[in-house]
Amino acid sequence: MDELVPGLSLREFISQHGDLTIYYQLLTLTGSVYAWVGTEQGSMGGLVAAMVSRVGPPAVSTLLGPSGAGSHQTSQLAERLQKRAQKHVLLSMNLPSDDLIPHVEQRLLEELCVV
């Protein structure tokens, strides 16, 4: 983990799922985390935010990019990460299959130290 400035750190790592390499970037700030996950370095999909709400479940919205295939699964994963990490979560995923989400979720939780 590289601490860029106090309270701001960047982690980059990979995981293997079969013959597929999955790339990760985590930018952790005080009280929030930005996560990018994809199979191609630097290819960002839609961006989803999950934040603590004062009433009811977390508020989730697509902030940037297309709301096409996979945006619902990205929103659900962002909500689960937010609940487990107790931080605001910004999540962008560019994965070829929703079948990879359980593997990606486990790996992100490990890196966020909330398993």
Jmol script that loads the backbone (N, CA, C; Angstrom):
load data "model"
ATOM      1  N   MET A   1       0.844  -1.165   0.000  1.00  0.00           N
ATOM      2  CA  MET A   1       0.000   0.000   0.000  1.00  0.00           C
ATOM      3  C   MET A   1       0.889   1.228   0.000  1.00  0.00           C
ATOM      4  N   ASP A   2       0.598   2.137  -0.902  1.00  0.00           N
ATOM      5  CA  ASP A   2       1.333   3.391  -0.973  1.00  0.00           C
ATOM      6  C   ASP A   2       0.469   4.498  -0.395  1.00  0.00           C
ATOM      7  N   GLU A   3       0.981   5.166   0.661  1.00  0.00           N
ATOM      8  CA  GLU A   3       0.256   6.299   1.216  1.00  0.00           C
ATOM      9  C   GLU A   3       0.695   7.539   0.452  1.00  0.00           C
ATOM     10  N   LEU A   4      -0.236   8.109  -0.311  1.00  0.00           N
ATOM     11  CA  LEU A   4       0.067   9.255  -1.154  1.00  0.00           C
ATOM     12  C   LEU A   4       0.211  10.519  -0.316  1.00  0.00           C
ATOM     13  N   VAL A   5      -0.733  10.753   0.546  1.00  0.00           N
ATOM     14  CA  VAL A   5      -0.713  11.827   1.531  1.00  0.00           C
ATOM     15  C   VAL A   5      -1.379  11.254   2.777  1.00  0.00           C
ATOM     16  N   PRO A   6      -1.259  11.875   3.933  1.00  0.00           N
ATOM     17  CA  PRO A   6      -1.913  11.321   5.122  1.00  0.00           C
ATOM     18  C   PRO A   6      -3.415  11.085   4.891  1.00  0.00           C
ATOM     19  N   GLY A   7      -3.872   9.878   5.167  1.00  0.00           N
ATOM     20  CA  GLY A   7      -5.280   9.529   5.001  1.00  0.00           C
ATOM     21  C   GLY A   7      -5.677   9.102   3.609  1.00  0.00           C
ATOM     22  N   LEU A   8      -4.733   9.035   2.675  1.00  0.00           N
ATOM     23  CA  LEU A   8      -5.024   8.661   1.291  1.00  0.00           C
ATOM     24  C   LEU A   8      -4.010   7.620   0.843  1.00  0.00           C
ATOM     25  N   SER A   9      -4.500   6.426   0.480  1.00  0.00           N
ATOM     26  CA  SER A   9      -3.569   5.382   0.047  1.00  0.00           C
ATOM     27  C   SER A   9      -4.079   4.706  -1.215  1.00  0.00           C
ATOM     28  N   LEU A  10      -3.157   4.157  -1.980  1.00  0.00           N
ATOM     29  CA  LEU A  10      -3.465   3.477  -3.237  1.00  0.00           C
ATOM     30  C   LEU A  10      -2.879   2.079  -3.188  1.00  0.00           C
ATOM     31  N   ARG A  11      -3.702   1.089  -3.514  1.00  0.00           N
ATOM     32  CA  ARG A  11      -3.249  -0.300  -3.614  1.00  0.00           C
ATOM     33  C   ARG A  11      -3.649  -0.833  -4.973  1.00  0.00           C
ATOM     34  N   GLU A  12      -2.719  -1.498  -5.625  1.00  0.00           N
ATOM     35  CA  GLU A  12      -2.985  -2.173  -6.886  1.00  0.00           C
ATOM     36  C   GLU A  12      -2.586  -3.625  -6.718  1.00  0.00           C
ATOM     37  N   PHE A  13      -3.443  -4.539  -7.175  1.00  0.00           N
ATOM     38  CA  PHE A  13      -3.153  -5.961  -7.058  1.00  0.00           C
ATOM     39  C   PHE A  13      -3.932  -6.708  -8.127  1.00  0.00           C
ATOM     40  N   ILE A  14      -3.624  -7.980  -8.282  1.00  0.00           N
ATOM     41  CA  ILE A  14      -4.312  -8.823  -9.260  1.00  0.00           C
ATOM     42  C   ILE A  14      -4.754 -10.113  -8.579  1.00  0.00           C
ATOM     43  N   SER A  15      -5.691 -10.797  -9.217  1.00  0.00           N
ATOM     44  CA  SER A  15      -6.063 -12.142  -8.795  1.00  0.00           C
ATOM     45  C   SER A  15      -6.298 -12.961 -10.059  1.00  0.00           C
ATOM     46  N   GLN A  16      -6.188 -14.249  -9.909  1.00  0.00           N
ATOM     47  CA  GLN A  16      -6.416 -15.178 -11.016  1.00  0.00           C
ATOM     48  C   GLN A  16      -7.713 -15.926 -10.758  1.00  0.00           C
ATOM     49  N   HIS A  17      -8.525 -16.066 -11.778  1.00  0.00           N
ATOM     50  CA  HIS A  17      -9.726 -16.894 -11.728  1.00  0.00           C
ATOM     51  C   HIS A  17      -9.686 -17.757 -12.983  1.00  0.00           C
ATOM     52  N   GLY A  18      -9.221 -18.996 -12.817  1.00  0.00           N
ATOM     53  CA  GLY A  18      -8.959 -19.829 -13.994  1.00  0.00           C
ATOM     54  C   GLY A  18      -7.805 -19.224 -14.758  1.00  0.00           C
ATOM     55  N   ASP A  19      -7.993 -19.014 -16.051  1.00  0.00           N
ATOM     56  CA  ASP A  19      -6.935 -18.411 -16.866  1.00  0.00           C
ATOM     57  C   ASP A  19      -7.129 -16.905 -17.044  1.00  0.00           C
ATOM     58  N   LEU A  20      -8.079 -16.341 -16.325  1.00  0.00           N
ATOM     59  CA  LEU A  20      -8.394 -14.925 -16.420  1.00  0.00           C
ATOM     60  C   LEU A  20      -7.679 -14.131 -15.323  1.00  0.00           C
ATOM     61  N   THR A  21      -7.013 -13.054 -15.709  1.00  0.00           N
ATOM     62  CA  THR A  21      -6.377 -12.151 -14.748  1.00  0.00           C
ATOM     63  C   THR A  21      -7.322 -10.991 -14.483  1.00  0.00           C
ATOM     64  N   ILE A  22      -7.571 -10.733 -13.191  1.00  0.00           N
ATOM     65  CA  ILE A  22      -8.438  -9.631 -12.797  1.00  0.00           C
ATOM     66  C   ILE A  22      -7.578  -8.586 -12.088  1.00  0.00           C
ATOM     67  N   TYR A  23      -7.666  -7.343 -12.543  1.00  0.00           N
ATOM     68  CA  TYR A  23      -6.884  -6.238 -11.997  1.00  0.00           C
ATOM     69  C   TYR A  23      -7.742  -5.421 -11.035  1.00  0.00           C
ATOM     70  N   TYR A  24      -7.110  -4.914  -9.982  1.00  0.00           N
ATOM     71  CA  TYR A  24      -7.801  -4.134  -8.959  1.00  0.00           C
ATOM     72  C   TYR A  24      -7.000  -2.882  -8.649  1.00  0.00           C
ATOM     73  N   GLN A  25      -7.726  -1.810  -8.358  1.00  0.00           N
ATOM     74  CA  GLN A  25      -7.142  -0.593  -7.803  1.00  0.00           C
ATOM     75  C   GLN A  25      -8.047  -0.136  -6.673  1.00  0.00           C
ATOM     76  N   LEU A  26      -7.469   0.098  -5.515  1.00  0.00           N
ATOM     77  CA  LEU A  26      -8.209   0.614  -4.365  1.00  0.00           C
ATOM     78  C   LEU A  26      -7.590   1.932  -3.943  1.00  0.00           C
ATOM     79  N   LEU A  27      -8.375   2.965  -3.960  1.00  0.00           N
ATOM     80  CA  LEU A  27      -7.956   4.266  -3.466  1.00  0.00           C
ATOM     81  C   LEU A  27      -8.742   4.484  -2.184  1.00  0.00           C
ATOM     82  N   THR A  28      -8.048   4.427  -1.060  1.00  0.00           N
ATOM     83  CA  THR A  28      -8.699   4.515   0.243  1.00  0.00           C
ATOM     84  C   THR A  28      -8.477   5.902   0.829  1.00  0.00           C
ATOM     85  N   LEU A  29      -9.584   6.541   1.181  1.00  0.00           N
ATOM     86  CA  LEU A  29      -9.557   7.844   1.825  1.00  0.00           C
ATOM     87  C   LEU A  29     -10.193   7.676   3.195  1.00  0.00           C
ATOM     88  N   THR A  30     -10.034   8.625   4.048  1.00  0.00           N
ATOM     89  CA  THR A  30     -10.665   8.557   5.360  1.00  0.00           C
ATOM     90  C   THR A  30     -12.180   8.490   5.162  1.00  0.00           C
ATOM     91  N   GLY A  31     -12.785   7.372   5.572  1.00  0.00           N
ATOM     92  CA  GLY A  31     -14.237   7.223   5.493  1.00  0.00           C
ATOM     93  C   GLY A  31     -14.789   6.782   4.156  1.00  0.00           C
ATOM     94  N   SER A  32     -13.932   6.550   3.165  1.00  0.00           N
ATOM     95  CA  SER A  32     -14.441   6.110   1.865  1.00  0.00           C
ATOM     96  C   SER A  32     -13.379   5.324   1.098  1.00  0.00           C
ATOM     97  N   VAL A  33     -13.842   4.603   0.092  1.00  0.00           N
ATOM     98  CA  VAL A  33     -12.934   3.834  -0.742  1.00  0.00           C
ATOM     99  C   VAL A  33     -13.451   3.860  -2.183  1.00  0.00           C
ATOM    100  N   TYR A  34     -12.519   4.040  -3.116  1.00  0.00           N
ATOM    101  CA  TYR A  34     -12.822   3.934  -4.541  1.00  0.00           C
ATOM    102  C   TYR A  34     -12.190   2.639  -5.024  1.00  0.00           C
ATOM    103  N   ALA A  35     -12.972   1.781  -5.654  1.00  0.00           N
ATOM    104  CA  ALA A  35     -12.450   0.518  -6.162  1.00  0.00           C
ATOM    105  C   ALA A  35     -12.739   0.404  -7.650  1.00  0.00           C
ATOM    106  N   TRP A  36     -11.713   0.051  -8.404  1.00  0.00           N
ATOM    107  CA  TRP A  36     -11.859  -0.268  -9.819  1.00  0.00           C
ATOM    108  C   TRP A  36     -11.439  -1.711  -9.997  1.00  0.00           C
ATOM    109  N   VAL A  37     -12.260  -2.473 -10.736  1.00  0.00           N
ATOM    110  CA  VAL A  37     -11.982  -3.879 -11.003  1.00  0.00           C
ATOM    111  C   VAL A  37     -12.228  -4.131 -12.479  1.00  0.00           C
ATOM    112  N   GLY A  38     -11.282  -4.815 -13.128  1.00  0.00           N
ATOM    113  CA  GLY A  38     -11.473  -5.123 -14.539  1.00  0.00           C
ATOM    114  C   GLY A  38     -10.500  -6.156 -15.043  1.00  0.00           C
ATOM    115  N   THR A  39     -10.732  -6.600 -16.255  1.00  0.00           N
ATOM    116  CA  THR A  39      -9.849  -7.585 -16.877  1.00  0.00           C
ATOM    117  C   THR A  39      -8.880  -6.927 -17.845  1.00  0.00           C
ATOM    118  N   GLU A  40      -9.056  -5.645 -18.075  1.00  0.00           N
ATOM    119  CA  GLU A  40      -8.132  -4.882 -18.907  1.00  0.00           C
ATOM    120  C   GLU A  40      -7.673  -3.687 -18.083  1.00  0.00           C
ATOM    121  N   GLN A  41      -6.380  -3.496 -17.986  1.00  0.00           N
ATOM    122  CA  GLN A  41      -5.889  -2.374 -17.206  1.00  0.00           C
ATOM    123  C   GLN A  41      -6.375  -1.058 -17.802  1.00  0.00           C
ATOM    124  N   GLY A  42      -6.907  -0.202 -16.929  1.00  0.00           N
ATOM    125  CA  GLY A  42      -7.285   1.138 -17.335  1.00  0.00           C
ATOM    126  C   GLY A  42      -8.596   1.268 -18.074  1.00  0.00           C
ATOM    127  N   SER A  43      -9.409   0.225 -18.168  1.00  0.00           N
ATOM    128  CA  SER A  43     -10.677   0.301 -18.865  1.00  0.00           C
ATOM    129  C   SER A  43     -11.805   0.438 -17.847  1.00  0.00           C
ATOM    130  N   MET A  44     -12.328   1.659 -17.673  1.00  0.00           N
ATOM    131  CA  MET A  44     -13.332   1.906 -16.646  1.00  0.00           C
ATOM    132  C   MET A  44     -14.734   1.763 -17.205  1.00  0.00           C
ATOM    133  N   GLY A  45     -15.596   1.048 -16.473  1.00  0.00           N
ATOM    134  CA  GLY A  45     -17.007   0.932 -16.830  1.00  0.00           C
ATOM    135  C   GLY A  45     -17.792   2.021 -16.118  1.00  0.00           C
ATOM    136  N   GLY A  46     -19.073   1.763 -15.844  1.00  0.00           N
ATOM    137  CA  GLY A  46     -19.888   2.707 -15.096  1.00  0.00           C
ATOM    138  C   GLY A  46     -19.380   2.823 -13.668  1.00  0.00           C
ATOM    139  N   LEU A  47     -19.680   3.934 -13.020  1.00  0.00           N
ATOM    140  CA  LEU A  47     -19.242   4.179 -11.657  1.00  0.00           C
ATOM    141  C   LEU A  47     -20.478   4.258 -10.763  1.00  0.00           C
ATOM    142  N   VAL A  48     -20.496   3.462  -9.692  1.00  0.00           N
ATOM    143  CA  VAL A  48     -21.628   3.404  -8.770  1.00  0.00           C
ATOM    144  C   VAL A  48     -21.175   3.862  -7.401  1.00  0.00           C
ATOM    145  N   ALA A  49     -22.039   4.577  -6.689  1.00  0.00           N
ATOM    146  CA  ALA A  49     -21.732   5.021  -5.330  1.00  0.00           C
ATOM    147  C   ALA A  49     -22.713   4.388  -4.358  1.00  0.00           C
ATOM    148  N   ALA A  50     -22.196   3.870  -3.242  1.00  0.00           N
ATOM    149  CA  ALA A  50     -23.018   3.382  -2.139  1.00  0.00           C
ATOM    150  C   ALA A  50     -22.594   4.120  -0.897  1.00  0.00           C
ATOM    151  N   MET A  51     -23.532   4.812  -0.297  1.00  0.00           N
ATOM    152  CA  MET A  51     -23.195   5.648   0.850  1.00  0.00           C
ATOM    153  C   MET A  51     -24.135   5.380   2.005  1.00  0.00           C
ATOM    154  N   VAL A  52     -23.655   5.641   3.197  1.00  0.00           N
ATOM    155  CA  VAL A  52     -24.461   5.498   4.400  1.00  0.00           C
ATOM    156  C   VAL A  52     -25.597   6.510   4.326  1.00  0.00           C
ATOM    157  N   SER A  53     -26.801   6.026   4.595  1.00  0.00           N
ATOM    158  CA  SER A  53     -27.965   6.892   4.600  1.00  0.00           C
ATOM    159  C   SER A  53     -28.425   7.098   6.037  1.00  0.00           C
ATOM    160  N   ARG A  54     -28.934   8.251   6.333  1.00  0.00           N
ATOM    161  CA  ARG A  54     -29.427   8.509   7.683  1.00  0.00           C
ATOM    162  C   ARG A  54     -30.722   7.753   7.964  1.00  0.00           C
ATOM    163  N   VAL A  55     -31.477   7.468   6.915  1.00  0.00           N
ATOM    164  CA  VAL A  55     -32.712   6.696   7.056  1.00  0.00           C
ATOM    165  C   VAL A  55     -32.753   5.631   5.968  1.00  0.00           C
ATOM    166  N   GLY A  56     -33.074   4.407   6.345  1.00  0.00           N
ATOM    167  CA  GLY A  56     -33.233   3.339   5.378  1.00  0.00           C
ATOM    168  C   GLY A  56     -31.927   2.765   4.882  1.00  0.00           C
ATOM    169  N   PRO A  57     -32.009   2.020   3.785  1.00  0.00           N
ATOM    170  CA  PRO A  57     -30.827   1.357   3.223  1.00  0.00           C
ATOM    171  C   PRO A  57     -29.886   2.364   2.562  1.00  0.00           C
ATOM    172  N   PRO A  58     -28.677   1.909   2.203  1.00  0.00           N
ATOM    173  CA  PRO A  58     -27.724   2.817   1.554  1.00  0.00           C
ATOM    174  C   PRO A  58     -28.300   3.407   0.264  1.00  0.00           C
ATOM    175  N   ALA A  59     -27.990   4.646   0.000  1.00  0.00           N
ATOM    176  CA  ALA A  59     -28.385   5.271  -1.257  1.00  0.00           C
ATOM    177  C   ALA A  59     -27.390   4.865  -2.327  1.00  0.00           C
ATOM    178  N   VAL A  60     -27.864   4.373  -3.449  1.00  0.00           N
ATOM    179  CA  VAL A  60     -26.988   3.935  -4.523  1.00  0.00           C
ATOM    180  C   VAL A  60     -27.390   4.648  -5.800  1.00  0.00           C
ATOM    181  N   SER A  61     -26.396   5.133  -6.546  1.00  0.00           N
ATOM    182  CA  SER A  61     -26.699   5.784  -7.814  1.00  0.00           C
ATOM    183  C   SER A  61     -25.556   5.592  -8.784  1.00  0.00           C
ATOM    184  N   THR A  62     -25.895   5.529 -10.067  1.00  0.00           N
ATOM    185  CA  THR A  62     -24.867   5.478 -11.091  1.00  0.00           C
ATOM    186  C   THR A  62     -24.401   6.899 -11.339  1.00  0.00           C
ATOM    187  N   LEU A  63     -23.102   7.138 -11.194  1.00  0.00           N
ATOM    188  CA  LEU A  63     -22.588   8.492 -11.331  1.00  0.00           C
ATOM    189  C   LEU A  63     -22.063   8.812 -12.721  1.00  0.00           C
ATOM    190  N   LEU A  64     -21.466   7.808 -13.357  1.00  0.00           N
ATOM    191  CA  LEU A  64     -20.745   8.088 -14.589  1.00  0.00           C
ATOM    192  C   LEU A  64     -20.749   6.864 -15.473  1.00  0.00           C
ATOM    193  N   GLY A  65     -20.890   7.044 -16.738  1.00  0.00           N
ATOM    194  CA  GLY A  65     -20.792   5.932 -17.663  1.00  0.00           C
ATOM    195  C   GLY A  65     -22.133   5.289 -17.951  1.00  0.00           C
ATOM    196  N   PRO A  66     -22.093   4.261 -18.782  1.00  0.00           N
ATOM    197  CA  PRO A  66     -23.330   3.616 -19.210  1.00  0.00           C
ATOM    198  C   PRO A  66     -23.984   2.823 -18.078  1.00  0.00           C
ATOM    199  N   SER A  67     -25.297   2.727 -18.117  1.00  0.00           N
ATOM    200  CA  SER A  67     -26.015   1.915 -17.143  1.00  0.00           C
ATOM    201  C   SER A  67     -26.521   0.658 -17.842  1.00  0.00           C
ATOM    202  N   GLY A  68     -25.631  -0.004 -18.529  1.00  0.00           N
ATOM    203  CA  GLY A  68     -25.984  -1.189 -19.288  1.00  0.00           C
ATOM    204  C   GLY A  68     -25.852  -2.452 -18.477  1.00  0.00           C
ATOM    205  N   ALA A  69     -25.495  -3.525 -19.158  1.00  0.00           N
ATOM    206  CA  ALA A  69     -25.361  -4.828 -18.523  1.00  0.00           C
ATOM    207  C   ALA A  69     -24.358  -4.765 -17.380  1.00  0.00           C
ATOM    208  N   GLY A  70     -24.723  -5.357 -16.271  1.00  0.00           N
ATOM    209  CA  GLY A  70     -23.824  -5.419 -15.130  1.00  0.00           C
ATOM    210  C   GLY A  70     -23.972  -4.292 -14.142  1.00  0.00           C
ATOM    211  N   SER A  71     -24.703  -3.217 -14.489  1.00  0.00           N
ATOM    212  CA  SER A  71     -24.793  -2.090 -13.552  1.00  0.00           C
ATOM    213  C   SER A  71     -25.600  -2.459 -12.309  1.00  0.00           C
ATOM    214  N   HIS A  72     -26.593  -3.316 -12.453  1.00  0.00           N
ATOM    215  CA  HIS A  72     -27.376  -3.753 -11.284  1.00  0.00           C
ATOM    216  C   HIS A  72     -26.501  -4.575 -10.337  1.00  0.00           C
ATOM    217  N   GLN A  73     -25.691  -5.485 -10.887  1.00  0.00           N
ATOM    218  CA  GLN A  73     -24.800  -6.301 -10.067  1.00  0.00           C
ATOM    219  C   GLN A  73     -23.724  -5.440  -9.408  1.00  0.00           C
ATOM    220  N   THR A  74     -23.245  -4.437 -10.121  1.00  0.00           N
ATOM    221  CA  THR A  74     -22.260  -3.518  -9.552  1.00  0.00           C
ATOM    222  C   THR A  74     -22.871  -2.760  -8.379  1.00  0.00           C
ATOM    223  N   SER A  75     -24.112  -2.305  -8.526  1.00  0.00           N
ATOM    224  CA  SER A  75     -24.800  -1.604  -7.443  1.00  0.00           C
ATOM    225  C   SER A  75     -24.968  -2.500  -6.228  1.00  0.00           C
ATOM    226  N   GLN A  76     -25.361  -3.750  -6.459  1.00  0.00           N
ATOM    227  CA  GLN A  76     -25.545  -4.678  -5.345  1.00  0.00           C
ATOM    228  C   GLN A  76     -24.226  -4.950  -4.631  1.00  0.00           C
ATOM    229  N   LEU A  77     -23.150  -5.133  -5.391  1.00  0.00           N
ATOM    230  CA  LEU A  77     -21.843  -5.370  -4.785  1.00  0.00           C
ATOM    231  C   LEU A  77     -21.388  -4.138  -4.003  1.00  0.00           C
ATOM    232  N   ALA A  78     -21.593  -2.950  -4.552  1.00  0.00           N
ATOM    233  CA  ALA A  78     -21.216  -1.720  -3.847  1.00  0.00           C
ATOM    234  C   ALA A  78     -21.965  -1.614  -2.515  1.00  0.00           C
ATOM    235  N   GLU A  79     -23.237  -1.977  -2.504  1.00  0.00           N
ATOM    236  CA  GLU A  79     -24.013  -1.950  -1.261  1.00  0.00           C
ATOM    237  C   GLU A  79     -23.439  -2.928  -0.236  1.00  0.00           C
ATOM    238  N   ARG A  80     -23.123  -4.155  -0.677  1.00  0.00           N
ATOM    239  CA  ARG A  80     -22.566  -5.144   0.253  1.00  0.00           C
ATOM    240  C   ARG A  80     -21.213  -4.710   0.807  1.00  0.00           C
ATOM    241  N   LEU A  81     -20.368  -4.144  -0.059  1.00  0.00           N
ATOM    242  CA  LEU A  81     -19.060  -3.657   0.393  1.00  0.00           C
ATOM    243  C   LEU A  81     -19.225  -2.518   1.391  1.00  0.00           C
ATOM    244  N   GLN A  82     -20.174  -1.625   1.120  1.00  0.00           N
ATOM    245  CA  GLN A  82     -20.412  -0.499   2.009  1.00  0.00           C
ATOM    246  C   GLN A  82     -20.841  -0.987   3.386  1.00  0.00           C
ATOM    247  N   LYS A  83     -21.726  -1.967   3.416  1.00  0.00           N
ATOM    248  CA  LYS A  83     -22.200  -2.492   4.700  1.00  0.00           C
ATOM    249  C   LYS A  83     -21.070  -3.154   5.481  1.00  0.00           C
ATOM    250  N   ARG A  84     -20.229  -3.915   4.782  1.00  0.00           N
ATOM    251  CA  ARG A  84     -19.143  -4.632   5.469  1.00  0.00           C
ATOM    252  C   ARG A  84     -18.020  -3.704   5.892  1.00  0.00           C
ATOM    253  N   ALA A  85     -17.648  -2.759   5.029  1.00  0.00           N
ATOM    254  CA  ALA A  85     -16.515  -1.871   5.315  1.00  0.00           C
ATOM    255  C   ALA A  85     -16.918  -0.661   6.155  1.00  0.00           C
ATOM    256  N   GLN A  86     -18.223  -0.372   6.209  1.00  0.00           N
ATOM    257  CA  GLN A  86     -18.711   0.803   6.932  1.00  0.00           C
ATOM    258  C   GLN A  86     -18.051   2.084   6.423  1.00  0.00           C
ATOM    259  N   LYS A  87     -17.892   2.151   5.099  1.00  0.00           N
ATOM    260  CA  LYS A  87     -17.336   3.338   4.445  1.00  0.00           C
ATOM    261  C   LYS A  87     -18.160   3.623   3.205  1.00  0.00           C
ATOM    262  N   HIS A  88     -18.112   4.853   2.732  1.00  0.00           N
ATOM    263  CA  HIS A  88     -18.711   5.161   1.440  1.00  0.00           C
ATOM    264  C   HIS A  88     -17.911   4.398   0.388  1.00  0.00           C
ATOM    265  N   VAL A  89     -18.584   3.841  -0.603  1.00  0.00           N
ATOM    266  CA  VAL A  89     -17.914   3.045  -1.633  1.00  0.00           C
ATOM    267  C   VAL A  89     -18.252   3.598  -3.004  1.00  0.00           C
ATOM    268  N   LEU A  90     -17.224   3.852  -3.784  1.00  0.00           N
ATOM    269  CA  LEU A  90     -17.350   4.150  -5.207  1.00  0.00           C
ATOM    270  C   LEU A  90     -16.775   2.946  -5.930  1.00  0.00           C
ATOM    271  N   LEU A  91     -17.543   2.331  -6.818  1.00  0.00           N
ATOM    272  CA  LEU A  91     -17.119   1.089  -7.443  1.00  0.00           C
ATOM    273  C   LEU A  91     -17.326   1.148  -8.947  1.00  0.00           C
ATOM    274  N   SER A  92     -16.289   0.777  -9.671  1.00  0.00           N
ATOM    275  CA  SER A  92     -16.357   0.647 -11.113  1.00  0.00           C
ATOM    276  C   SER A  92     -15.858  -0.747 -11.481  1.00  0.00           C
ATOM    277  N   MET A  93     -16.669  -1.497 -12.221  1.00  0.00           N
ATOM    278  CA  MET A  93     -16.267  -2.851 -12.623  1.00  0.00           C
ATOM    279  C   MET A  93     -16.404  -3.004 -14.128  1.00  0.00           C
ATOM    280  N   ASN A  94     -15.433  -3.687 -14.701  1.00  0.00           N
ATOM    281  CA  ASN A  94     -15.439  -4.005 -16.121  1.00  0.00           C
ATOM    282  C   ASN A  94     -15.095  -5.485 -16.239  1.00  0.00           C
ATOM    283  N   LEU A  95     -16.107  -6.346 -16.023  1.00  0.00           N
ATOM    284  CA  LEU A  95     -15.893  -7.787 -16.019  1.00  0.00           C
ATOM    285  C   LEU A  95     -16.682  -8.438 -17.147  1.00  0.00           C
ATOM    286  N   PRO A  96     -16.137  -9.506 -17.735  1.00  0.00           N
ATOM    287  CA  PRO A  96     -16.823 -10.162 -18.848  1.00  0.00           C
ATOM    288  C   PRO A  96     -18.014 -11.013 -18.415  1.00  0.00           C
ATOM    289  N   SER A  97     -18.111 -11.343 -17.114  1.00  0.00           N
ATOM    290  CA  SER A  97     -19.172 -12.228 -16.659  1.00  0.00           C
ATOM    291  C   SER A  97     -19.543 -11.932 -15.209  1.00  0.00           C
ATOM    292  N   ASP A  98     -20.838 -11.995 -14.910  1.00  0.00           N
ATOM    293  CA  ASP A  98     -21.301 -11.822 -13.532  1.00  0.00           C
ATOM    294  C   ASP A  98     -20.870 -12.987 -12.646  1.00  0.00           C
ATOM    295  N   ASP A  99     -20.463 -14.097 -13.247  1.00  0.00           N
ATOM    296  CA  ASP A  99     -19.997 -15.251 -12.472  1.00  0.00           C
ATOM    297  C   ASP A  99     -18.726 -14.930 -11.680  1.00  0.00           C
ATOM    298  N   LEU A 100     -18.025 -13.873 -12.053  1.00  0.00           N
ATOM    299  CA  LEU A 100     -16.784 -13.481 -11.377  1.00  0.00           C
ATOM    300  C   LEU A 100     -17.037 -12.669 -10.103  1.00  0.00           C
ATOM    301  N   ILE A 101     -18.249 -12.185  -9.911  1.00  0.00           N
ATOM    302  CA  ILE A 101     -18.538 -11.279  -8.805  1.00  0.00           C
ATOM    303  C   ILE A 101     -18.238 -11.893  -7.435  1.00  0.00           C
ATOM    304  N   PRO A 102     -18.617 -13.158  -7.149  1.00  0.00           N
ATOM    305  CA  PRO A 102     -18.267 -13.704  -5.828  1.00  0.00           C
ATOM    306  C   PRO A 102     -16.754 -13.720  -5.570  1.00  0.00           C
ATOM    307  N   HIS A 103     -15.966 -14.068  -6.591  1.00  0.00           N
ATOM    308  CA  HIS A 103     -14.502 -14.064  -6.456  1.00  0.00           C
ATOM    309  C   HIS A 103     -13.993 -12.646  -6.205  1.00  0.00           C
ATOM    310  N   VAL A 104     -14.497 -11.687  -6.956  1.00  0.00           N
ATOM    311  CA  VAL A 104     -14.086 -10.289  -6.828  1.00  0.00           C
ATOM    312  C   VAL A 104     -14.481  -9.743  -5.454  1.00  0.00           C
ATOM    313  N   GLU A 105     -15.690 -10.052  -5.013  1.00  0.00           N
ATOM    314  CA  GLU A 105     -16.150  -9.578  -3.708  1.00  0.00           C
ATOM    315  C   GLU A 105     -15.252 -10.104  -2.582  1.00  0.00           C
ATOM    316  N   GLN A 106     -14.937 -11.387  -2.626  1.00  0.00           N
ATOM    317  CA  GLN A 106     -14.081 -11.973  -1.594  1.00  0.00           C
ATOM    318  C   GLN A 106     -12.707 -11.298  -1.581  1.00  0.00           C
ATOM    319  N   ARG A 107     -12.152 -11.077  -2.764  1.00  0.00           N
ATOM    320  CA  ARG A 107     -10.810 -10.465  -2.854  1.00  0.00           C
ATOM    321  C   ARG A 107     -10.826  -9.026  -2.342  1.00  0.00           C
ATOM    322  N   LEU A 108     -11.872  -8.269  -2.682  1.00  0.00           N
ATOM    323  CA  LEU A 108     -11.964  -6.894  -2.189  1.00  0.00           C
ATOM    324  C   LEU A 108     -12.132  -6.853  -0.679  1.00  0.00           C
ATOM    325  N   LEU A 109     -12.942  -7.750  -0.140  1.00  0.00           N
ATOM    326  CA  LEU A 109     -13.120  -7.796   1.315  1.00  0.00           C
ATOM    327  C   LEU A 109     -11.824  -8.142   2.027  1.00  0.00           C
ATOM    328  N   GLU A 110     -11.034  -9.032   1.433  1.00  0.00           N
ATOM    329  CA  GLU A 110      -9.718  -9.360   2.008  1.00  0.00           C
ATOM    330  C   GLU A 110      -8.837  -8.121   2.056  1.00  0.00           C
ATOM    331  N   GLU A 111      -8.797  -7.376   0.974  1.00  0.00           N
ATOM    332  CA  GLU A 111      -7.947  -6.185   0.919  1.00  0.00           C
ATOM    333  C   GLU A 111      -8.445  -5.078   1.840  1.00  0.00           C
ATOM    334  N   LEU A 112      -9.754  -5.019   2.020  1.00  0.00           N
ATOM    335  CA  LEU A 112     -10.324  -4.010   2.929  1.00  0.00           C
ATOM    336  C   LEU A 112     -10.268  -4.475   4.378  1.00  0.00           C
ATOM    337  N   CYS A 113      -9.760  -5.702   4.583  1.00  0.00           N
ATOM    338  CA  CYS A 113      -9.578  -6.270   5.924  1.00  0.00           C
ATOM    339  C   CYS A 113     -10.887  -6.368   6.695  1.00  0.00           C
ATOM    340  N   VAL A 114     -11.951  -6.772   6.025  1.00  0.00           N
ATOM    341  CA  VAL A 114     -13.230  -6.921   6.700  1.00  0.00           C
ATOM    342  C   VAL A 114     -13.834  -8.321   6.496  1.00  0.00           C
ATOM    343  N   VAL A 115     -12.998  -9.306   6.192  1.00  0.00           N
ATOM    344  CA  VAL A 115     -13.494 -10.668   6.001  1.00  0.00           C
ATOM    345  C   VAL A 115     -13.810 -11.281   7.344  1.00  0.00           C
TER     346      VAL A 115
END
end "model"
wireframe off; spacefill off
backbone 0.3
color backbone group
